[in-house]
């Protein structure tokens, strides 16, 4: 009952309350990034959601679009704005995803949505991570450490998809809050090319696919 009804009600209510509470910060960051990123405060990217349905994830845009003489984007460190660094460090870039939650694209808690390019590369077991809505945070993020391989994180995602319940969601939510405010070593964003090599996913993808997942 919780998985199929109350979880969605819980998500919508918390996302709405969160947006209301964070609205002043939302406006302040939006205005700041508007000027820092030449009129582009938001970042949109396609991600697979429930049952692999593609949706557009919304985040604050922390890097500008500056290019070199050849028309190629500069390195990330050269494009990351001063405000963008602060927004990333404080996880404020995740706030717009509350809109995704209200729309029903995402849940507050669930497997982190990766890129559509990965879909053909999942094992049958790991495909089960798409049996639930993707989340802003999830079990793999609050229990994972920087040394955890991607296959291990996916195992956490599958476990969550198979065992969704209210108490588990509360535990993940409180651990996420703790990690944000007390800067624990749990993973909120961190995913690198080397992490994903243990699944053989990097063979046909460039490193740019893995930036700020």
C-alpha positions in Angstrom: 0.0 0.0 0.0 2.8 2.4 0.9 4.8 1.7 -2.3 1.9 2.2 -4.6 -0.1 5.0 -2.9 1.2 6.6 0.3 4.8 7.0 -1.0 3.6 9.2 -3.8 1.4 11.3 -1.4 4.4 11.5 1.0 6.7 12.7 -1.9 4.3 15.3 -3.1 3.6 16.7 0.3 7.2 16.9 1.4 8.3 18.4 -2.0 5.6 21.0 -1.8 6.5 22.0 1.8 10.2 21.9 0.9 9.7 24.3 -2.0 7.7 26.7 0.1 10.3 26.7 2.9 13.2 27.0 0.4 11.5 29.5 -1.9 13.6 32.5 -0.8 16.8 30.5 -1.4 15.5 29.1 -4.7 14.9 32.7 -5.9 18.2 34.0 -4.7 20.2 31.2 -6.3 18.2 31.4 -9.5 18.9 35.1 -9.8 22.6 34.6 -9.0 23.1 31.8 -11.5 21.1 33.8 -14.1 23.9 36.4 -14.1 26.7 33.9 -13.6 25.6 31.7 -16.5 24.6 34.2 -19.1 20.9 33.9 -18.5 20.8 30.1 -17.9 20.2 29.3 -14.2 18.9 25.8 -14.8 20.3 22.6 -16.2 18.0 20.1 -18.0 19.1 16.6 -19.0 17.3 13.4 -20.1 17.2 10.6 -17.5 15.4 7.3 -17.3 12.7 7.1 -14.6 10.1 4.6 -13.6 9.9 1.7 -16.0 12.7 3.4 -18.0 10.5 6.2 -19.1 12.6 9.2 -20.1 12.1 12.6 -18.4 14.0 15.8 -18.0 15.8 16.2 -14.7 16.1 19.8 -13.4 19.1 21.1 -11.5 20.7 24.5 -10.9 23.3 25.1 -13.6 26.7 25.4 -11.8 28.9 25.7 -14.8 28.9 28.3 -17.6 29.1 27.5 -21.3 32.5 29.1 -22.1 34.4 27.5 -25.0 37.9 27.6 -26.3 39.1 28.9 -29.7 38.1 25.7 -31.3 34.5 25.9 -30.1 34.9 23.1 -27.4 33.8 23.5 -23.8 36.6 24.5 -21.4 37.5 22.1 -18.6 35.0 21.8 -15.8 37.2 23.7 -13.3 37.4 26.6 -15.7 33.6 26.7 -16.2 32.6 26.2 -12.6 31.5 29.6 -11.3 32.2 30.9 -7.8 28.5 30.7 -7.0 28.3 27.3 -8.6 31.0 26.0 -6.3 29.0 27.1 -3.3 25.8 25.7 -4.7 27.4 22.3 -5.3 29.2 22.2 -2.0 25.9 22.8 -0.1 23.9 20.5 -2.4 21.6 23.4 -3.2 21.8 22.3 -6.9 19.4 19.5 -6.0 16.5 21.9 -5.0 14.9 22.1 -8.5 14.5 18.4 -8.4 11.6 18.9 -6.0 9.7 20.1 -9.1 10.5 16.7 -10.7 9.1 15.0 -7.5 5.9 17.1 -7.6 5.4 16.2 -11.3 5.8 12.5 -10.5 9.0 12.1 -12.5 11.0 11.3 -9.3 10.6 10.4 -5.7 12.4 12.0 -2.8 14.0 8.6 -2.2 15.1 6.0 -4.8 17.9 5.0 -7.0 19.8 8.0 -8.5 18.8 8.5 -12.2 21.8 8.0 -14.5 21.9 8.6 -18.3 19.8 6.9 -21.0 23.0 5.7 -22.6 23.4 3.2 -19.8 20.1 1.4 -20.3 21.3 -1.3 -22.8 24.3 -2.0 -20.5 22.5 -3.0 -17.3 22.3 -6.7 -16.3 18.8 -8.1 -15.8 19.3 -7.9 -12.1 20.3 -4.2 -12.1 17.5 -3.2 -14.5 15.2 -3.7 -11.5 16.5 -0.3 -10.2 14.0 1.2 -12.6 11.0 -0.6 -11.0 10.7 2.4 -8.7 10.9 6.1 -9.3 14.4 7.5 -9.2 15.2 9.6 -6.2 17.0 12.8 -5.1 18.8 10.6 -2.6 18.8 6.9 -2.0 20.1 3.9 -0.1 23.3 3.7 -2.2 24.1 7.3 -1.4 23.6 7.2 2.3 25.3 3.8 2.8 27.9 4.1 0.1 31.5 5.2 0.6 33.9 6.6 -1.9 35.5 3.2 -2.4 32.2 1.5 -3.2 32.1 0.2 -6.8 29.2 1.0 -9.1 28.0 -2.7 -9.2 27.8 -2.5 -5.4 25.8 0.7 -5.5 23.4 -0.9 -8.1 23.0 -3.8 -5.7 21.8 -1.3 -3.1 19.4 0.2 -5.6 17.9 -3.2 -6.4 17.6 -4.0 -2.7 15.7 -0.8 -2.2 13.4 -1.4 -5.2 12.6 -4.9 -3.7 12.1 -3.6 -0.1 10.4 -0.2 -0.4 8.7 0.7 2.9 8.0 3.8 5.0 10.6 3.0 7.8 13.4 2.5 5.2 12.5 5.8 3.5 12.6 7.6 6.9 16.0 6.1 7.7 17.4 7.2 4.3 15.9 10.7 4.7 17.4 11.2 8.1 20.8 9.9 7.0 20.7 12.2 4.0 20.0 15.2 6.2 22.8 14.2 8.5 25.3 13.9 5.6 24.4 17.3 4.2 24.5 19.2 7.5 27.4 17.3 9.1 29.4 16.6 5.9 29.8 12.9 6.5 31.6 10.7 3.9 28.5 9.4 2.4 28.0 9.9 -1.3 25.5 12.4 -2.6 26.9 13.2 -6.0 30.2 11.4 -6.4 30.4 9.1 -9.4 33.5 8.8 -11.6 34.6 7.1 -14.7 36.8 4.7 -12.7 33.8 3.7 -10.5 31.8 2.6 -13.5 34.5 0.6 -15.1 33.7 -2.4 -13.0 30.5 -2.7 -15.0 32.2 -2.3 -18.4 30.0 0.8 -19.1 32.8 3.1 -20.1 33.7 1.3 -23.3 31.5 3.4 -25.6 31.0 6.6 -23.6 33.3 9.6 -23.1 34.2 11.0 -19.8 31.9 14.0 -20.4 28.9 11.6 -19.8 29.9 11.2 -16.2 30.2 14.8 -15.1 28.0 15.7 -12.2 25.6 12.8 -12.5 
